[in-house]
Amino acid sequence: MVNRRLRAAMEAKFGAGKAILLMGARQVGKTTLIKTLMKGVDEVLFLTGDDPDVQALFEQMSSTRLKHIVGRSKFVVIDEAQRIKNIGTNLKLITDQLPEVQLIATGSSSFDLSNQVNEPLTGRKWEYRMYPLSFAEMVAHHGLLNEKRLIPHRLVYGYYPDVVSHAGSEKEILKQLSDSYLYKDILMWEQVKKPERLLKLLQALSYQVGSQVSYAELGQMCGLDAKTIEKYLTLLEQCFVVFRLGSFSRNLRNELKNSRKIYFYDNGIRNALIANFSIAEKRTDIGALWENFLVSERKKRLEYEQLWCRCWFWRTTNQKEIDYVEESDGAIQAFEFKWNAAAKYKTPKSFMEAYQGCTFAVVSPDNVEDFLLNTEGI
């Protein structure tokens, strides 16, 4: 299953004279997408950054040698490019010296790849992000009714391609991903000296999905100082495991200004970290699972549809809150997430008065398609 929207966006950039970078966690289908893009294309040079000989090849690359290696290839693909030292300089060399060649590079840890290529490739790259399968992709695959019926399953096992395509083996696959493979790039990085503390941090974050997090509190739970917690969180973000959502604050004195929530890109990974695969109907954390699902799916939608907006949650010191707030072109949309469509909810009057003209909606399984599929908003 290939993300059609992402594929079309990347194909449209072929021959534009810039490198194409595809970022995303391991095992989300980056290599499959690239191979689909290259299907039927002649003269493709495909290199894998995980191979030691490929890493050695780029250690002392020159323009003369580069031309001999590329030869008559019209496309050069470097998979897992973050494993190659000084990859940014090498990508710039290919882009500058061989403008007729379309360069495509993938990476599963942006703390290596983006940091190395941003300066060398300034003005020379298009960058895209790929996530686990999305609600929208699965709807396109087998229809809205079928996917809505499967939402309780997705809340527990998530959307990793192998998980979706191997019914009955979800737990085993997620265990392998959460044990080591997903964090391979972080654990190999020299600044992570205590991997067991990293796992404790991930487990602590799993239990706090949908809640405000305190770096100091997380540090006490994991035996790390607040500065190290922030560093690890940054690494986890750059490896596409978690992402942060800040607090919306503009008009009211009692609004929380520097708080944050942390979500997982995939519910299955979150549940694997705490070894809880109980069915949705028996979960005590169903509200947190529903919130994580909606926020992560909305993030995918915004990325793939290239909808530019800023995202937050909102809360005051007297515990008034809204789960999710977006602002785009000056318009503010606020959303509350309820797994039980019949649950009563009263919109915070102070928010509606402070931000007049904003829209508000409750998102439940009954109307989830409006939030995740409707390009005009809910």
Residue, then its C-alpha position, 0 to 999 in steps of 0.5 A: m500500500v503506497n501513499r498516493r498523495l505523497r507519491a504524487a507530490m514527490e513525482a511532481k518535483f522530478g527534474a526540478g534541479k533539487a534533491i528530494l528528502l523523504m524523512g520518517a521512522r523506520q518501517v513506515g514504508k519509505t523504501t517501498l514508496i521509493k521503489t514504487l516511484m522508481k518502478g519502470v524507470d531505467e538507469v537508477l543507482f540505488l544505494t543503502g546507507d546501512d551498508p558499510d561499503v556504501q558508507a566507505l564509498f562516500e568518505q572521500m568522495s570527489s566530483t571525478r569519482l562521483k561521475h564514474i560511480v553515477g555513470r549514465s544513471k538518471f536517478v540516484v537513490i540513497d536509502e537511510a542516508q543518515r548513516i553516512k558521515n558528512i552526508g550533506t556535503n555529499l548530497k550537495l556534491i551530487t546536486d551541484q556536479l550532476p544537475e541532470v541527475q535526480l537525487i532522492a535520499t531517505g532518512s529515519s533520524s532527522f537529528d543526523l540527516s537534517n542537521q547535516v544537510n540543512e546548511p549544505l543543501t539550502g535552496r537545493k532540496w524538497e523535504y517530505r515526511m512519511y508516517p505510519l499508515s493513516f486513517a485516510e489511506m485505509v479509507a481509500h483502501h477499503g472504504l469509510l465504513n470498514e475503517k470506522r468499524l476498525i477504529p477500536h482495533r487501530l486504537v490498540y494496535g496502530y497503523y504500522p504497515d506490517v501490523v496492518s497487513h499481518a492480522g493476528s501477529e500484531k503483538e509480536i511485530l509491535k514488540q520487535l519494533s518497540d524493543s529496539y528497531l524503532y530506536k536503533d538510531i537513537l541507541m547508536w548515538e554517542q550521547v545516549k549513554k543510558p538506554e534503560r533510562l530512555l526506555k523508562l522515559l518512553q514508558a512514563l510518556s506512555y502513561q501521560v498521553g493526553s496530560q500535561v508533562s513536567y520535565a522535572e517530574l519525568g526526571q524524577m521518575c526516570g532518574l535523569d535531570a530535566k536538561t537530559i529529559e529535554k535532550y532525549l525528547t528532542l531525539l525521540e521527536q527527531c526519530f519520529v517516535v513522539f511529538r510535542l504540542g504546546s499550550f495556546s495563550r494569547n488573551l487571558r491572564n490565567e491561560l497556561k503559557n509554557s505547558r506541553k503535551i506529548y503524543f506518540y505517532d502511533n498508538g500501537i507503539r505506545n501500547a507496546l511500551i506498557a505491554n497493554f493490548s487489552i481490547a478498546e472496550k475494556r480500557t480505562d485509558i480509552g480517552a487518552l488512546w482516542e486523543n492520541f489517535l486523533v492528534s496524530e492522525r490530524k498531524k498526518r492529514l495536515e502534512y500530506e495535504q500541505l495544510w499550513c496551520r499552528c496547533w496547540f491545546w488550551r488550558t487555564t490555571n482553574q482547569k478549564e481546557i480544550d483538547y486541540v486548537e488550530e489557527s490558519d490564516g487568522a481563523i481559530q478552530a477548537f476541538e474537544f475529543k470524546w470517545n463516547a458520543a453521548a458524553k456531555y461537554k460544555t464549551p469553556k465560556s471564557f475561551m469563546e468570549a476571548y476568541q470571538g469568531c472561532t469555531f468549536a466542535v466535539v469529535s467522536p467516532d460518529n463524526v471522525e471522518d469530518f475531522l480526518l477527511n474533510t478538507e474544509g474542516i469539521 
